[in-house]
């Protein structure tokens, strides 16, 4: 009888071991990905939610997913309030995230102020050197790198386009002087406009509620609006579009999403593409393939003339046949 109990005990222990091993295999299989099962924690932040920045964040996430990394994101929107920027990054640092993704100039500056140790990968930044987050494009020299949202030739191409097709025009510029990315673009426009037939008229705003009034005050002085990638103005772009349509003033924008909303034209970039490229940089850092200091910051790969034909008609634009071959045409967004 004693021997029978011994055999039963051995059998029971064996069954328990098998069950334990089986549970261990299931748990391991559920967590394991191409990155060996490790889960990375990324703090992601942008100054405000609008289509261009949202597309960049989508591209960033897709790049990490395509690389097979397991990632948990903590996404924080600063709601276009500079006072929210640094506290967001301070919280990321306190949480010990593996990497911070910053999707705007203010967000990148806030993250860099919060940490000099955690890798920061940006996009949607116009002038990273001017913003003080890197030493140079080729050798960032800090814990920051990423992809700019301004192609070196975009401003010159846009000013040349306006000068060629709207010769002698007064050009209305609306921007938030508190956004370094916008100031850099306005200064570039001023430089590019020297020696042309164009006259610049500027209005500054502090928040989105001031944008419509600024646009309205420009109407009597201008022939063309040129809205750069200013987060404050883009947030209130519908109000500028309304003024442009009501007064038949062509609206040139800084990126294609604003053309889809109702702008006439842009020499722009694809924000999904620059977000995706930033994501590829993040993959190299998280997997240990490269140190962040080894990754140069980059410009967008190319620019393209985008035109919204419906907006052109609403804004009284005289059509030029060469645009049929040069431009990529954007369908206007459907109204909800």
C-alpha positions as CSV (number, residue, x, y, z in Angstrom):
1,X,0.0,0.0,0.0
2,X,2.8,2.4,0.9
3,X,4.4,1.7,-2.6
4,X,1.1,2.6,-4.3
5,X,0.9,6.0,-2.4
6,X,4.5,6.7,-3.5
7,X,3.7,6.0,-7.1
8,X,0.6,8.2,-7.0
9,X,2.6,11.0,-5.4
10,X,5.3,10.8,-8.1
11,X,2.6,10.8,-10.8
12,X,0.9,13.9,-9.2
13,X,4.2,15.8,-9.0
14,X,4.9,15.0,-12.7
15,X,1.5,16.3,-13.8
16,X,2.0,19.5,-11.8
17,X,5.4,20.0,-13.5
18,X,3.9,19.5,-16.9
19,X,1.2,22.0,-16.2
20,X,3.7,24.6,-14.9
21,X,5.9,24.1,-18.0
22,X,2.9,24.5,-20.3
23,X,1.9,27.8,-18.6
24,X,5.4,29.1,-19.0
25,X,5.4,28.4,-22.7
26,X,2.1,30.1,-23.3
27,X,3.1,33.2,-21.4
28,X,6.5,33.4,-23.2
29,X,4.8,33.0,-26.6
30,X,2.3,35.7,-25.9
31,X,5.0,38.3,-25.0
32,X,7.7,37.4,-27.5
33,X,8.0,39.4,-30.7
34,X,10.7,40.1,-33.2
35,X,12.5,42.1,-30.5
36,X,12.9,39.1,-28.3
37,X,9.8,39.8,-26.1
38,X,11.1,43.1,-24.6
39,X,8.5,45.8,-24.3
40,X,9.7,49.4,-24.8
41,X,8.0,52.3,-23.2
42,X,7.8,55.5,-25.3
43,X,6.5,58.9,-24.2
44,X,5.0,60.7,-27.2
45,X,3.9,64.3,-27.2
46,X,2.9,67.0,-29.6
47,X,1.9,70.7,-29.0
48,X,-1.6,70.3,-30.5
49,X,-3.6,67.8,-32.4
50,X,-4.1,68.7,-36.1
51,X,-3.9,66.5,-39.3
52,X,-0.3,67.0,-40.2
53,X,1.1,66.3,-36.7
54,X,-1.3,63.4,-36.3
55,X,-0.1,61.9,-39.6
56,X,3.5,62.2,-38.4
57,X,2.7,60.3,-35.2
58,X,0.9,57.6,-37.2
59,X,4.0,57.2,-39.4
60,X,6.2,57.0,-36.3
61,X,4.1,54.2,-34.8
62,X,3.9,52.3,-38.1
63,X,7.7,52.2,-38.4
64,X,8.1,50.6,-34.9
65,X,5.3,48.2,-35.7
66,X,6.9,47.2,-39.0
67,X,10.1,46.6,-37.2
68,X,8.4,44.1,-34.9
69,X,9.0,46.0,-31.7
70,X,6.6,45.6,-28.7
71,X,5.8,49.2,-27.6
72,X,3.6,50.8,-25.0
73,X,2.9,54.5,-25.7
74,X,2.0,57.2,-23.3
75,X,0.6,60.0,-25.7
76,X,0.2,63.5,-24.3
77,X,-1.2,66.5,-26.2
78,X,-0.2,69.9,-24.8
79,X,-3.4,71.4,-26.2
80,X,-1.4,74.3,-27.7
81,X,-0.5,75.6,-24.3
82,X,3.3,76.1,-23.8
83,X,2.8,75.8,-20.1
84,X,1.9,72.2,-20.5
85,X,5.0,71.2,-22.5
86,X,7.7,70.7,-19.9
87,X,5.5,69.1,-17.3
88,X,4.6,66.4,-19.8
89,X,8.2,65.6,-20.4
90,X,9.0,65.8,-16.7
91,X,6.4,63.1,-16.2
92,X,8.0,60.9,-18.9
93,X,11.3,61.3,-17.2
94,X,9.8,60.3,-13.8
95,X,8.2,57.3,-15.4
96,X,11.6,56.2,-16.8
97,X,10.5,55.8,-20.4
98,X,13.0,54.3,-22.9
99,X,12.6,57.1,-25.5
100,X,10.6,60.3,-26.0
101,X,9.0,61.1,-29.4
102,X,8.4,64.8,-29.8
103,X,6.2,66.0,-32.6
104,X,6.7,69.8,-32.8
105,X,9.3,72.4,-31.9
106,X,7.9,73.3,-28.5
107,X,7.5,69.7,-27.5
108,X,11.1,69.0,-28.4
109,X,12.4,72.0,-26.5
110,X,10.4,70.9,-23.5
111,X,11.7,67.4,-23.6
112,X,15.3,68.5,-24.0
113,X,14.9,70.8,-21.0
114,X,13.6,67.9,-19.0
115,X,16.3,65.4,-19.8
116,X,19.8,65.2,-21.2
117,X,19.9,61.4,-20.8
118,X,16.8,59.8,-22.3
119,X,16.9,59.6,-26.2
120,X,14.6,62.2,-27.8
121,X,13.6,61.6,-31.5
122,X,11.7,64.5,-33.1
123,X,9.8,65.4,-36.1
124,X,7.7,68.4,-37.3
125,X,10.5,70.7,-36.1
126,X,11.4,73.5,-38.6
127,X,14.8,74.5,-37.3
128,X,16.4,72.2,-34.7
129,X,19.6,74.1,-34.5
130,X,17.8,77.4,-34.0
131,X,15.6,75.8,-31.4
132,X,18.8,74.9,-29.4
133,X,18.2,71.2,-29.3
134,X,21.0,70.1,-31.5
135,X,24.5,71.5,-32.3
136,X,24.3,70.7,-36.1
137,X,22.4,68.5,-38.5
138,X,25.4,66.3,-39.2
139,X,26.5,66.0,-35.6
140,X,23.6,66.7,-33.2
141,X,25.9,66.5,-30.2
142,X,23.0,66.0,-27.7
143,X,20.5,63.3,-26.8
144,X,18.3,64.6,-29.6
145,X,17.9,63.7,-33.3
146,X,15.1,63.4,-35.8
147,X,13.6,64.7,-39.1
148,X,12.7,68.3,-39.9
149,X,9.4,69.3,-41.5
150,X,10.9,72.0,-43.7
151,X,12.7,71.1,-46.9
152,X,15.6,73.5,-47.5
153,X,14.1,74.5,-50.9
154,X,10.4,74.8,-49.8
155,X,10.3,78.5,-48.9
156,X,12.3,79.6,-51.9
157,X,10.1,77.5,-54.2
158,X,6.9,78.9,-52.7
159,X,8.0,82.5,-52.9
160,X,9.2,82.0,-56.5
161,X,5.8,80.4,-57.3
162,X,3.9,83.4,-55.9
163,X,6.2,85.9,-57.7
164,X,5.8,84.1,-61.0
165,X,2.0,83.6,-61.0
166,X,0.9,86.5,-58.8
167,X,3.4,89.2,-59.9
168,X,3.4,92.3,-57.8
169,X,1.2,90.7,-55.1
170,X,0.8,91.8,-51.6
171,X,1.4,88.7,-49.5
172,X,-0.4,88.3,-46.1
173,X,1.5,86.4,-43.4
174,X,-0.2,85.4,-40.1
175,X,1.8,83.7,-37.4
176,X,2.4,83.3,-33.7
177,X,5.7,85.1,-32.8
178,X,6.0,82.8,-29.8
179,X,6.6,79.8,-32.0
180,X,10.3,79.6,-33.0
181,X,9.4,77.4,-36.0
182,X,7.2,80.1,-37.4
183,X,9.7,82.9,-36.8
184,X,12.3,80.9,-38.7
185,X,10.0,80.5,-41.6
186,X,8.9,84.1,-41.7
187,X,12.5,85.2,-41.7
188,X,13.2,82.8,-44.5
189,X,10.3,84.3,-46.5
190,X,11.5,87.8,-45.9
191,X,14.9,86.8,-47.2
192,X,13.5,84.9,-50.2
193,X,11.2,87.9,-51.1
194,X,14.1,90.3,-51.4
195,X,14.5,91.4,-55.1
196,X,11.1,90.0,-56.1
197,X,7.9,92.0,-57.0
198,X,6.2,90.9,-53.8
199,X,5.3,93.0,-50.8
200,X,4.9,91.3,-47.4
201,X,2.2,92.2,-44.8
202,X,2.5,90.5,-41.4
203,X,0.1,90.0,-38.6
204,X,1.0,88.2,-35.4
205,X,-1.4,86.3,-33.1
206,X,-1.1,84.8,-29.6
207,X,-3.8,82.2,-29.8
208,X,-6.3,80.6,-32.3
209,X,-9.1,82.9,-31.4
210,X,-7.2,85.9,-32.9
211,X,-6.6,84.3,-36.3
212,X,-9.8,85.3,-38.1
213,X,-9.5,89.0,-37.1
214,X,-5.9,89.0,-38.3
215,X,-6.9,87.6,-41.6
216,X,-9.7,90.1,-42.0
217,X,-7.4,93.1,-41.3
218,X,-5.1,91.9,-44.2
219,X,-7.8,91.8,-46.9
220,X,-7.5,95.3,-48.1
221,X,-3.7,95.1,-48.5
222,X,-3.1,91.7,-50.0
223,X,-3.6,89.5,-53.1
224,X,-2.4,86.2,-51.6
225,X,-2.3,84.6,-48.2
226,X,0.7,82.5,-47.2
227,X,0.2,80.5,-44.0
228,X,3.3,78.7,-42.9
229,X,3.3,75.6,-40.6
230,X,2.4,77.6,-37.6
231,X,0.5,75.4,-35.0
232,X,-1.7,78.3,-33.8
233,X,-2.8,79.4,-37.2
234,X,-3.2,75.9,-38.6
235,X,-5.5,75.1,-35.6
236,X,-7.8,77.9,-36.8
237,X,-7.2,77.4,-40.5
238,X,-10.9,77.2,-41.3
239,X,-11.3,80.9,-40.3
240,X,-8.5,81.9,-42.8
241,X,-10.1,79.7,-45.5
242,X,-13.4,81.4,-44.9
243,X,-11.8,84.9,-45.4
244,X,-9.9,83.7,-48.4
245,X,-13.0,82.2,-50.1
246,X,-15.3,85.2,-49.3
247,X,-12.8,87.7,-50.7
248,X,-11.4,85.5,-53.6
249,X,-7.8,85.6,-52.2
250,X,-5.6,82.6,-53.0
251,X,-4.4,80.8,-49.9
252,X,-0.9,79.3,-50.1
253,X,-0.1,76.9,-47.2
254,X,2.9,75.2,-45.7
255,X,1.8,71.6,-46.0
256,X,-0.6,69.3,-48.0
257,X,-3.1,68.7,-45.2
258,X,-4.0,72.4,-45.1
259,X,-4.5,72.2,-48.9
260,X,-6.9,69.3,-48.4
261,X,-8.8,71.4,-45.9
262,X,-9.3,74.3,-48.3
263,X,-5.9,75.9,-49.2
264,X,-5.1,76.5,-52.8
265,X,-1.5,75.3,-53.1
266,X,1.7,74.3,-51.3
267,X,5.2,73.2,-52.0
268,X,4.9,70.6,-49.2
269,X,6.0,67.4,-47.7
270,X,4.3,64.2,-46.6
271,X,4.1,64.3,-42.8
272,X,3.5,60.5,-42.6
273,X,6.9,60.0,-44.3
274,X,8.9,62.1,-42.0
275,X,7.2,60.5,-39.0
276,X,8.0,57.1,-40.4
277,X,11.6,58.0,-40.9
278,X,11.8,59.3,-37.3
279,X,10.4,55.9,-36.2
280,X,13.1,54.1,-38.1
281,X,15.7,56.2,-36.1
282,X,13.9,55.2,-32.9
283,X,14.1,51.5,-33.9
284,X,17.9,51.8,-34.3
285,X,18.2,53.4,-30.9
286,X,15.9,51.0,-29.0
287,X,17.5,47.9,-30.5
288,X,21.0,49.1,-29.7
289,X,22.0,49.2,-33.4
290,X,23.1,52.8,-33.0
291,X,23.6,55.3,-30.3
292,X,21.5,58.5,-30.7
293,X,24.7,60.5,-31.1
294,X,25.6,58.5,-34.2
295,X,22.4,59.5,-36.1
296,X,22.4,62.8,-38.0
297,X,19.3,64.9,-38.1
298,X,17.7,64.9,-41.5
299,X,15.6,67.1,-43.8
300,X,12.5,65.8,-45.6
301,X,13.6,63.9,-48.8
302,X,11.6,65.9,-51.3
303,X,9.0,68.5,-51.9
304,X,6.1,68.5,-54.4
305,X,3.6,71.1,-55.7
306,X,0.2,70.3,-54.4
307,X,-3.0,72.0,-55.6
308,X,-6.6,71.9,-54.6
309,X,-8.6,72.7,-57.8
310,X,-11.8,73.3,-56.0
311,X,-10.2,75.8,-53.7
312,X,-8.5,77.5,-56.7
313,X,-11.9,78.2,-58.2
314,X,-13.4,79.4,-54.9
315,X,-10.4,81.8,-54.4
316,X,-10.5,83.2,-57.9
317,X,-7.3,81.8,-59.1
318,X,-6.5,82.2,-62.8
319,X,-5.6,78.7,-64.0
320,X,-2.2,78.0,-65.7
321,X,-1.9,75.0,-68.0
322,X,1.6,74.1,-66.8
323,X,0.2,73.2,-63.4
324,X,-1.6,70.2,-65.0
325,X,1.8,68.6,-65.5
326,X,3.7,70.0,-62.5
327,X,1.2,69.6,-59.6
328,X,-0.2,66.7,-57.6
329,X,-3.9,67.3,-57.1
330,X,-5.5,66.9,-53.7
331,X,-9.1,66.1,-53.2
332,X,-10.8,68.4,-50.7
333,X,-11.7,66.9,-47.3
334,X,-15.4,66.0,-47.0
335,X,-17.3,68.1,-44.6
336,X,-18.5,66.1,-41.5
